[in-house]
C-alpha cells in the first residue's frame, strides 16, 4: 500500500493543537484533496480509507509534537539567558550553606568561574568581620522559614571587596533537604552615595552647630522643622521648638512685615534680607538680621524655607551710641545743638501747617562759675545733671529740652495757640515754673581725695530769654539769637529774670 503523495502533503503542515474529532475531520479533508487517480485500487476500499486517515492523523500529531519540542527548547534558552544575565546574582544554597546553583552574574560578582563555585561554602566569600552576622542570619532563615534581607561585605576572589545585599528565603521539597534561594545585589554604589550623604550631613551639622548665626528650616506655613543649637542661647531647648510657629517670638511691631516677606519668598522663590526683633522669654529684645531662601523638591516645587539670622543687637547698640554722641549731650543725655536745630526746623514747618505759635527759651545759670571754681568740674557736672532733670520735669514729652553748651540750656515749646498774646501767656507760665524749679537749693554729694563723701548745698538761679515764633517768618538761627538776646537782657538786670525778645528791644 503506497501513500507517498499523502506524506508530501502532511510534511508541509504546521503544528496544530486539535482534539481527536478535529484531527479526524482534518484528516478526512486532506484525504479528499488527494486525487483519486493516485490511489491504488483495493478490494476492501473502506478498510483502505480508514488506514489512510489513521496514518494522516498520526503524522499530524507527530508534527505537533515536533513544534512543541522546538518551542520548549526556545523557551528554555530564553529562561537560561534571563537567569544567567540578570542584573543580580541568583544562588541556591543547601542547608550547610554550600552553593548548589549560581547564575553567571553571581559568579562574576564573586570573581570565580561558575563551575568552580559549586559545592563551595558561601561563607568563604563573606568578609571576616561579617561572618558571625551571616551565620546568624542563615540559621534564622533555616529555622524560622521567613524571608530575610541582610547586608554584608563580600570579598571577590579576584578583586576588591564590595557591599552586597542578600534577599533569602527557604524552599522545601518533599523528601529532600530544604535549600535557600538567595538574590545577590551589589550595593556598593548605593553605599558610596549613602556615605557621601553622611559626610555632607556631618559637614553641615558641624557648621550649623558651631556658628554663632541662627539657622532655621521652616515648612511653607512657617512652622519650625529644625533650629540650630545656637537658638538655645535665646529660647532654651531647641527640640521643644519643633512644629511651633516661627513668628510667635517676633516683636509685634515687626510680625506683619516679616510674615509678608515670608509669603513673598515662598511665592517668588526669591530670598529677602530684612531686620526684625525677637522678644525673648525674659522680655529682652534682640535685634536680628536675616536672609531667607527657598528649597525645592525633585519636582521643582516649593518644599521648605531656610532662614539664616545674625544677632545685630550689639551693632544696633553701637549705632545708638554713635547717634547719641552725634545728637545728644554725653553728660546730661539731653539733645545737643545739632538735634535742637533739627527739631526747631520741624516745629517751624509744623507751625506753618497748623498756624500755632511756638516759643524758644534760652537759659543761663546765674551762679554756676563759683561752684566750679570752689569744688571743681566734677561737682559742677553734678549740678548740670540736676538742672537737666528739673527742666525735663517742667515740660511735656513733646517739648524739647537741650543743652546748648556750658551752663546754657534751651527749652522749646510747640503748638501753643494761634493767638500771639495767649501763646505768650502760656509760655510765661512754663518759664516761671522753670525759674522757680531751678532756684530751689541743690544738694550735691562730693568726695575729695582721701576723704569721706559729704553733701553741700548750692543756690543757683537762672536767666531766661523767650522768643515767640510762627510759621517760617524767621530762620532757626534768628530765633535762637533773639532768645539769647532776651536772656542777656534779664541777666544784665540782675539775673533770675524772664524776658521776651520784644521786651529786650524796648
C-alpha positions as CSV (number, residue, x, y, z in Angstrom):
1,X,0.0,0.0,0.0
2,X,1.7,3.2,-1.2
3,X,0.7,6.6,0.2
4,X,3.7,8.8,-0.6
5,X,1.6,11.6,-2.0
6,X,-0.2,12.0,1.3
7,X,3.2,12.1,3.1
8,X,4.3,15.0,1.0
9,X,1.1,16.9,2.0
10,X,1.5,16.3,5.7
11,X,5.2,17.1,5.9
12,X,4.3,20.7,4.9
13,X,1.7,21.0,7.7
14,X,2.3,23.3,10.7
15,X,1.7,22.4,14.3
16,X,-1.9,22.2,15.3
17,X,-3.4,21.5,18.7
18,X,-6.6,19.6,17.9
19,X,-8.7,17.1,19.7
20,X,-9.3,13.6,18.1
21,X,-12.6,14.7,16.4
22,X,-11.0,17.7,14.9
23,X,-8.0,15.6,13.8
24,X,-10.3,13.1,12.1
25,X,-12.2,15.9,10.3
26,X,-9.0,17.5,9.0
27,X,-7.6,14.1,8.0
28,X,-10.7,13.3,6.0
29,X,-10.5,16.7,4.3
30,X,-6.8,16.2,3.5
31,X,-7.6,12.7,2.0
32,X,-10.4,14.1,-0.1
33,X,-8.0,16.6,-1.7
34,X,-5.7,13.8,-2.9
35,X,-6.5,12.8,-6.4
36,X,-8.4,9.5,-6.5
37,X,-6.4,8.5,-9.6
38,X,-3.2,8.5,-7.4
39,X,-4.7,6.0,-5.0
40,X,-4.3,2.3,-5.8
41,X,-7.5,0.2,-6.0
42,X,-8.1,-2.2,-3.2
43,X,-10.9,-4.8,-2.8
44,X,-11.7,-3.5,0.5
45,X,-11.8,0.2,-0.2
46,X,-13.4,1.1,3.2
47,X,-10.5,-0.6,5.1
48,X,-8.0,1.2,3.0
49,X,-9.7,4.5,3.6
50,X,-9.5,4.0,7.4
51,X,-5.9,3.1,7.3
52,X,-5.1,6.2,5.2
53,X,-7.0,8.5,7.5
54,X,-5.3,7.0,10.6
55,X,-1.8,7.5,9.0
56,X,-2.6,11.1,8.3
57,X,-3.8,11.6,11.9
58,X,-0.5,10.1,13.3
59,X,1.6,12.3,11.1
60,X,-0.3,15.4,12.1
61,X,0.2,14.5,15.8
62,X,4.0,13.9,15.2
63,X,4.3,17.3,13.5
64,X,2.5,19.0,16.5
65,X,4.9,17.2,18.9
66,X,8.0,18.4,16.9
67,X,6.7,22.0,17.0
68,X,6.1,21.8,20.8
69,X,9.6,20.5,21.3
70,X,11.1,23.4,19.4
71,X,9.1,25.9,21.4
72,X,10.1,24.3,24.7
73,X,13.8,24.5,23.7
74,X,13.4,28.1,22.7
75,X,11.6,28.9,26.0
76,X,14.3,27.1,28.0
77,X,17.0,29.1,26.2
78,X,15.2,32.3,27.0
79,X,14.9,31.4,30.6
80,X,18.6,30.4,30.8
81,X,19.5,33.8,29.3
82,X,17.3,35.6,31.7
83,X,18.7,33.6,34.6
84,X,22.4,33.9,33.7
85,X,22.4,37.5,32.5
86,X,20.1,39.0,35.1
87,X,21.4,42.2,36.7
88,X,21.6,40.4,40.1
89,X,23.1,37.2,41.2
90,X,20.9,34.1,41.9
91,X,22.1,31.4,44.2
92,X,20.8,28.2,45.7
93,X,22.5,27.2,48.9
94,X,22.0,23.8,50.6
95,X,21.2,23.5,54.3
96,X,25.0,23.6,55.0
97,X,25.5,26.9,53.2
98,X,27.2,25.4,50.2
99,X,26.5,26.7,46.7
100,X,24.4,24.3,44.7
101,X,23.5,26.7,41.8
102,X,24.5,30.2,40.8
103,X,24.0,32.2,37.7
104,X,26.7,33.9,35.6
105,X,26.1,37.3,37.2
106,X,26.5,35.8,40.7
107,X,29.8,34.1,39.6
108,X,31.0,37.4,38.2
109,X,30.2,39.2,41.4
110,X,32.2,36.6,43.4
111,X,35.1,36.7,40.9
112,X,35.1,32.9,40.2
113,X,34.1,30.7,37.2
114,X,30.7,29.2,37.8
115,X,31.8,25.6,37.5
116,X,34.4,26.2,40.2
117,X,31.8,27.7,42.7
118,X,29.6,24.7,43.0
119,X,29.8,22.9,46.4
120,X,31.9,25.7,47.9
121,X,30.7,27.4,51.1
122,X,29.3,30.8,50.6
123,X,30.9,31.9,53.9
124,X,34.3,31.8,52.1
125,X,33.3,35.0,50.3
126,X,32.0,36.8,53.4
127,X,34.4,39.3,55.0
128,X,35.7,38.1,58.3
129,X,34.0,40.9,60.3
130,X,30.6,39.9,58.9
131,X,30.8,36.1,59.1
132,X,29.2,35.9,62.5
133,X,26.4,38.1,61.2
134,X,25.9,35.9,58.2
135,X,25.9,32.7,60.2
136,X,23.1,34.0,62.5
137,X,21.0,35.3,59.5
138,X,21.4,32.0,57.6
139,X,20.4,30.0,60.6
140,X,17.4,32.2,61.1
141,X,16.3,31.5,57.5
142,X,16.6,27.8,58.0
143,X,14.8,27.7,61.4
144,X,12.1,30.4,61.0
145,X,11.1,29.8,57.4
146,X,10.7,33.5,56.9
147,X,12.2,35.8,54.2
148,X,15.3,37.7,55.3
149,X,17.3,40.6,54.0
150,X,20.8,41.3,55.1
151,X,23.7,43.5,54.1
152,X,27.3,42.1,54.1
153,X,30.7,42.9,52.8
154,X,31.8,40.2,50.4
155,X,35.4,39.5,49.2
156,X,35.8,38.8,45.5
157,X,38.3,36.1,44.9
158,X,39.9,38.1,42.0
159,X,39.4,41.6,43.3
160,X,38.4,44.1,45.9
161,X,35.6,43.8,48.5
162,X,32.1,45.1,47.7
163,X,28.9,45.8,49.7
164,X,26.2,43.3,49.0
165,X,22.5,42.8,49.9
166,X,21.1,39.2,50.1
167,X,17.4,38.5,50.0
168,X,17.0,35.0,51.2
169,X,14.0,32.6,51.5
170,X,13.7,28.9,52.4
171,X,12.4,26.4,49.8
172,X,11.2,23.0,50.9
173,X,10.7,20.0,48.6
174,X,9.0,16.7,49.5
175,X,11.6,14.1,50.6
176,X,14.5,16.5,50.0
177,X,16.6,18.7,52.3
178,X,15.5,22.3,52.3
179,X,17.5,24.8,50.2
180,X,17.9,28.6,50.5
181,X,17.3,30.7,47.4
182,X,19.1,34.0,47.5
183,X,19.2,37.1,45.4
184,X,22.7,38.8,45.5
185,X,22.8,42.5,44.7
186,X,25.9,44.7,44.5
187,X,25.0,47.8,46.5
188,X,28.5,49.4,46.6
189,X,27.3,52.4,44.6
190,X,24.4,52.8,46.9
191,X,26.6,52.6,49.9
192,X,29.0,55.2,48.5
193,X,26.1,57.6,47.9
194,X,25.0,57.0,51.5
195,X,28.5,57.6,52.8
196,X,28.7,60.8,50.7
197,X,25.4,62.0,52.1
198,X,26.5,61.1,55.6
199,X,29.7,63.1,55.1
200,X,27.8,66.0,53.8
201,X,25.3,65.8,56.6
202,X,28.1,65.7,59.1
203,X,29.9,68.6,57.4
204,X,26.8,70.8,57.5
205,X,26.0,69.6,61.0
206,X,29.4,70.7,62.2
207,X,28.8,74.1,60.5
208,X,25.3,74.7,61.9
209,X,26.3,73.5,65.4
210,X,29.4,75.7,65.6
211,X,28.4,79.0,64.1
212,X,27.0,81.9,66.0
213,X,24.4,82.5,63.4
214,X,20.9,81.2,63.9
215,X,19.8,78.7,61.2
216,X,16.1,77.6,60.9
217,X,14.3,75.3,58.5
218,X,10.6,76.1,58.2
219,X,7.7,74.5,56.3
220,X,5.7,76.5,53.9
221,X,3.4,77.7,56.7
222,X,6.3,79.0,58.8
223,X,6.3,76.1,61.3
224,X,9.8,75.1,62.6
225,X,11.3,71.9,61.3
226,X,14.8,72.5,62.5
227,X,16.6,75.1,64.6
228,X,20.4,75.1,65.0
229,X,21.8,74.7,68.5
230,X,22.6,78.4,68.6
231,X,18.9,79.0,69.2
232,X,19.3,77.5,72.6
233,X,21.1,80.7,73.7
234,X,17.8,82.6,73.1
235,X,15.0,80.2,73.7
236,X,16.4,77.2,75.6
237,X,15.7,73.6,74.3
238,X,15.6,73.6,70.5
239,X,13.8,70.2,70.4
240,X,10.8,71.8,72.1
241,X,10.7,74.4,69.2
242,X,9.9,71.8,66.5
243,X,6.5,72.3,65.0
244,X,5.9,75.7,66.6
245,X,5.1,78.9,64.9
246,X,8.3,80.7,63.9
247,X,6.5,84.1,64.1
248,X,5.4,83.7,67.8
249,X,8.6,85.3,69.2
250,X,8.7,88.1,66.7
251,X,8.2,91.6,68.1
252,X,4.5,92.6,67.5
253,X,5.6,95.7,65.5
254,X,7.7,93.5,63.1
255,X,5.5,90.5,62.7
256,X,3.2,91.6,59.9
257,X,6.2,92.8,57.9
258,X,8.1,89.5,58.4
259,X,5.0,87.4,57.5
260,X,4.6,89.3,54.3
261,X,8.3,88.8,53.3
262,X,8.0,85.1,54.1
263,X,5.0,84.7,51.8
264,X,6.8,86.6,49.0
265,X,9.8,84.2,49.4
266,X,7.5,81.1,49.1
267,X,5.6,82.5,46.1
268,X,8.5,84.0,44.1
269,X,11.3,81.7,45.2
270,X,13.5,84.8,45.8
271,X,15.1,85.2,49.2
272,X,14.9,88.5,51.1
273,X,17.2,90.2,53.6
274,X,15.5,92.0,56.4
275,X,15.8,93.1,60.0
276,X,13.4,92.3,62.9
277,X,13.4,91.9,66.7
278,X,13.0,88.8,68.8
279,X,11.2,89.0,72.1
280,X,12.9,86.6,74.5
281,X,11.1,84.6,77.3
282,X,12.6,87.0,79.8
283,X,11.3,90.0,77.9
284,X,14.7,91.1,76.5
285,X,14.8,92.3,72.9
286,X,17.3,91.0,70.4
287,X,17.8,92.7,67.0
288,X,18.3,90.2,64.2
289,X,19.3,90.5,60.5
290,X,18.1,87.6,58.4
291,X,18.2,86.2,54.9
292,X,15.7,83.5,53.7
293,X,15.9,81.1,50.8
294,X,13.5,78.6,49.2
295,X,14.3,74.9,48.9
296,X,12.5,73.0,46.1
297,X,11.9,69.2,45.9
298,X,12.8,66.9,43.0
299,X,9.6,68.0,41.1
300,X,10.8,71.7,41.3
301,X,8.0,72.6,43.8
302,X,8.5,74.7,46.9
303,X,9.3,72.4,49.8
304,X,10.9,74.3,52.7
305,X,12.4,77.7,53.6
306,X,15.8,78.2,55.2
307,X,16.4,81.3,57.2
308,X,19.8,82.3,58.5
309,X,19.7,85.1,61.1
310,X,22.5,87.1,62.7
311,X,22.3,88.8,66.1
312,X,22.9,92.5,65.4
313,X,21.9,93.8,68.8
314,X,25.5,94.9,69.6
315,X,25.6,96.7,66.3
316,X,22.3,98.4,66.9
317,X,23.5,99.5,70.4
318,X,26.7,100.8,68.9
319,X,24.7,102.7,66.3
320,X,22.5,104.2,69.0
321,X,25.6,105.2,70.9
322,X,27.0,106.9,67.8
323,X,23.7,108.6,67.3
324,X,23.7,109.7,70.9
325,X,27.2,111.1,70.5
326,X,26.1,112.9,67.4
327,X,22.7,114.2,68.7
328,X,22.8,114.1,72.5
329,X,24.9,115.7,75.2
330,X,27.1,113.0,76.8
331,X,26.8,114.4,80.3
332,X,23.1,115.3,80.6
333,X,21.8,112.9,77.9
334,X,19.8,115.9,76.5
335,X,19.6,116.8,72.8
336,X,22.6,118.8,71.7
337,X,22.7,121.9,69.4
338,X,22.6,119.7,66.3
339,X,19.4,117.9,67.3
340,X,17.9,121.1,68.7
341,X,18.3,122.8,65.3
342,X,16.7,119.7,63.6
343,X,13.7,119.8,65.9
344,X,13.3,123.5,65.6
345,X,13.1,123.2,61.8
346,X,10.5,120.5,62.2
347,X,8.5,122.6,64.7
348,X,8.6,125.7,62.4
349,X,7.3,123.5,59.5
350,X,4.5,122.2,61.7
351,X,3.7,125.8,62.7
352,X,3.3,126.7,59.1
353,X,0.8,123.9,58.6
354,X,-1.3,124.4,61.8
355,X,-0.9,128.1,62.4
356,X,0.1,127.6,66.0
357,X,2.8,129.6,67.8
358,X,5.9,128.1,69.4
359,X,8.4,129.5,71.8
360,X,12.1,129.0,72.3
361,X,13.6,129.7,75.8
362,X,17.3,130.4,76.2
363,X,18.5,129.8,79.8
364,X,21.8,130.6,81.5
365,X,22.7,129.7,85.1
366,X,23.4,132.8,87.3
367,X,25.6,131.3,89.9
368,X,27.4,128.3,88.3
369,X,31.0,129.5,87.9
370,X,31.7,129.9,91.7
371,X,30.7,126.3,92.2
372,X,33.1,125.1,89.6
373,X,35.9,127.3,90.9
374,X,35.5,126.1,94.5
375,X,34.7,122.4,94.1
376,X,35.8,121.5,90.7
377,X,34.2,120.5,87.4
378,X,33.0,117.1,88.7
379,X,30.7,118.9,91.2
380,X,29.7,121.3,88.5
381,X,28.7,118.4,86.3
382,X,26.5,117.1,89.1
383,X,24.7,120.4,89.2
384,X,24.2,120.4,85.4
385,X,22.8,116.9,85.5
386,X,20.3,118.0,88.2
387,X,19.3,121.1,86.2
388,X,18.6,118.8,83.2
389,X,16.3,116.7,85.3
390,X,14.4,119.7,86.7
391,X,14.0,121.2,83.2
392,X,12.6,118.0,81.8
393,X,10.1,117.7,84.7
394,X,8.7,121.1,83.9
395,X,7.6,120.4,80.2
396,X,5.6,118.0,78.2
397,X,7.1,114.9,76.4
398,X,6.5,116.6,73.1
399,X,8.6,119.6,74.1
400,X,12.4,119.7,73.7
401,X,15.0,120.4,76.4
402,X,18.5,120.7,75.1
403,X,21.9,121.6,76.4
404,X,23.3,124.4,74.3
405,X,26.8,124.3,75.9
406,X,28.5,125.0,79.2
407,X,25.7,126.2,81.6
408,X,23.4,127.2,78.8
409,X,20.2,125.3,78.1
410,X,17.3,125.7,75.6
411,X,13.7,124.8,76.1
412,X,11.3,124.7,73.1
413,X,7.5,124.5,73.4
414,X,5.4,123.8,70.3
415,X,1.7,124.0,69.4
416,X,0.8,126.8,71.9
417,X,-2.1,128.8,70.3
418,X,-3.0,130.7,67.2
419,X,-3.2,134.0,69.2
420,X,0.1,135.6,70.0
421,X,-0.9,137.0,73.4
422,X,-2.4,133.7,74.5
423,X,0.8,131.9,73.4
424,X,2.9,134.4,75.3
425,X,0.8,133.8,78.4
426,X,1.2,130.0,78.2
427,X,5.0,130.4,77.6
428,X,5.3,132.7,80.6
429,X,3.6,130.2,82.8
430,X,6.0,127.4,81.8
431,X,9.0,129.8,82.1
432,X,8.0,130.8,85.6
433,X,7.7,127.1,86.5
434,X,11.2,126.5,85.3
435,X,12.6,129.6,87.0
436,X,11.1,128.5,90.3
437,X,12.3,124.9,89.9
438,X,15.9,125.9,89.1
439,X,16.0,128.4,92.1
440,X,15.4,125.6,94.6
441,X,18.6,124.7,96.5
442,X,20.8,121.9,95.1
443,X,22.1,119.3,97.5
444,X,25.2,117.8,95.9
445,X,27.3,114.9,97.2
446,X,31.0,115.4,96.9
447,X,34.1,113.5,97.8
448,X,37.6,114.9,97.9
449,X,40.6,112.6,97.6
450,X,41.2,110.7,100.8
451,X,38.0,112.0,102.4
452,X,34.6,110.6,103.0
453,X,31.6,111.7,100.9
454,X,29.9,114.9,102.1
455,X,27.0,116.9,100.9
456,X,26.9,120.6,100.0
457,X,24.0,122.9,99.3
458,X,24.3,125.3,96.5
459,X,21.9,128.1,95.3
460,X,21.7,128.8,91.6
461,X,19.1,130.9,89.8
462,X,18.7,131.3,86.0
463,X,18.1,134.0,83.5
464,X,15.5,133.0,80.8
465,X,15.0,134.7,77.4
466,X,11.9,133.8,75.3
467,X,11.3,134.3,71.6
468,X,7.9,133.5,70.1
469,X,7.8,132.2,66.5
470,X,5.1,131.2,64.0
471,X,5.4,129.6,60.6
472,X,8.7,130.3,59.0
473,X,8.8,134.1,59.3
474,X,12.3,133.8,60.7
475,X,15.2,131.4,60.4
476,X,16.1,128.9,63.2
477,X,19.3,130.8,63.7
478,X,17.4,134.1,64.2
479,X,15.0,132.6,66.7
480,X,17.9,131.3,68.8
481,X,19.7,134.6,68.5
482,X,16.6,136.5,69.7
483,X,16.1,134.3,72.7
484,X,19.7,134.7,73.6
485,X,19.5,138.4,73.4
486,X,16.4,138.4,75.7
487,X,18.3,136.1,78.1
488,X,21.2,138.6,78.4
489,X,18.7,141.4,78.9
490,X,17.5,139.6,82.0
491,X,21.0,138.7,83.2
492,X,22.1,142.3,82.9
493,X,19.0,143.2,85.0
494,X,20.4,141.2,87.9
495,X,19.6,137.6,86.9
496,X,16.8,135.3,88.0
497,X,14.7,137.1,85.3
498,X,12.3,136.2,82.5
499,X,12.4,138.3,79.4
500,X,10.7,138.1,76.0
501,X,12.5,139.1,72.8
502,X,10.1,142.0,72.4
503,X,10.9,143.3,75.9
504,X,14.6,143.1,75.0
505,X,14.2,145.5,72.2
506,X,12.2,148.1,74.1
